[in-house]
């Protein structure tokens, strides 16, 4: 059953994902990062961006599911 802990975990996941997105974007934007001499570093950063985005999306789904379940619980009690 969904509880407030699920919503808190979802919120924490979103915060961590957004922090990762900001940090990775800053790495990509840093001088010299996007050069032909370091294609593996650039590719790694792009993969990290996708991973952080997926974390935010999954965490948002956790919150949505917990909210839906709590709403159903309250609807059943009414």
Backbone torsions as a table, in degrees:
resi	resn	phi	psi	omega
1	UNK	NA	145.4	178.8
2	UNK	-71.6	147.3	175.3
3	UNK	-143.9	179.6	-179.9
4	UNK	-62.1	-30.8	177.3
5	UNK	-58.7	-37.4	178.3
6	UNK	-64.3	-41.0	179.0
7	UNK	-67.2	-42.4	177.9
8	UNK	-62.4	-41.7	177.9
9	UNK	-64.3	-39.6	177.2
10	UNK	-63.6	-42.1	178.5
11	UNK	-64.2	-42.9	178.0
12	UNK	-61.9	-41.5	178.3
13	UNK	-62.1	-39.6	177.4
14	UNK	-65.0	-45.1	179.3
15	UNK	-59.5	-45.8	-179.5
16	UNK	-65.2	-40.5	178.3
17	UNK	-63.6	-42.7	178.8
18	UNK	-66.3	-38.4	176.8
19	UNK	-63.1	-42.6	177.3
20	UNK	-62.9	-40.3	177.1
21	UNK	-61.4	-46.3	179.9
22	UNK	-61.4	-45.7	-178.7
23	UNK	-64.5	-43.7	-179.4
24	UNK	-67.6	-40.3	177.0
25	UNK	-61.7	-39.5	178.0
26	UNK	-64.6	-38.9	177.0
27	UNK	-62.1	-43.5	-179.3
28	UNK	-65.6	-39.6	-177.6
29	UNK	-75.2	-15.0	-177.4
30	UNK	-64.5	150.9	-176.8
31	UNK	-59.4	132.8	174.6
32	UNK	81.4	-4.0	-177.5
33	UNK	-69.3	-39.4	-175.8
34	UNK	-93.4	67.3	178.0
35	UNK	-121.3	160.6	-177.2
36	UNK	-69.2	-16.2	-179.3
37	UNK	-77.7	-16.0	-176.3
38	UNK	-133.7	59.4	-178.8
39	UNK	-65.8	-29.4	179.6
40	UNK	-67.1	-38.6	177.9
41	UNK	-64.7	-41.3	178.3
42	UNK	-65.6	-44.6	179.4
43	UNK	-62.6	-41.1	179.3
44	UNK	-61.3	-42.2	179.0
45	UNK	-64.2	-40.1	179.1
46	UNK	-66.5	-39.0	175.8
47	UNK	-64.2	-40.7	177.5
48	UNK	-61.4	-41.6	177.5
49	UNK	-57.9	-44.7	179.8
50	UNK	-63.8	-41.3	178.6
51	UNK	-63.1	-43.2	179.2
52	UNK	-66.3	-39.8	177.4
53	UNK	-61.5	-42.8	179.2
54	UNK	-63.7	-38.2	178.0
55	UNK	-62.5	-43.0	178.7
56	UNK	-63.2	-44.9	179.9
57	UNK	-62.8	-44.7	-179.5
58	UNK	-65.2	-40.3	179.4
59	UNK	-66.1	-36.9	176.4
60	UNK	-64.3	-36.3	176.9
61	UNK	-67.0	-37.0	176.2
62	UNK	-59.3	-47.2	179.9
63	UNK	-63.2	-44.2	-179.5
64	UNK	-61.6	-44.9	-179.5
65	UNK	-64.9	-44.2	178.2
66	UNK	-61.8	-42.0	178.3
67	UNK	-62.5	-44.2	179.0
68	UNK	-61.9	-43.5	-179.5
69	UNK	-67.2	-41.3	177.1
70	UNK	-64.8	-39.3	177.1
71	UNK	-62.1	-41.5	178.0
72	UNK	-64.7	-41.1	178.5
73	UNK	-59.8	-46.8	-179.9
74	UNK	-68.0	-36.5	177.4
75	UNK	-63.4	-39.0	179.9
76	UNK	-68.3	-31.4	-178.4
77	UNK	-79.4	-21.1	-176.8
78	UNK	-75.6	NA	NA
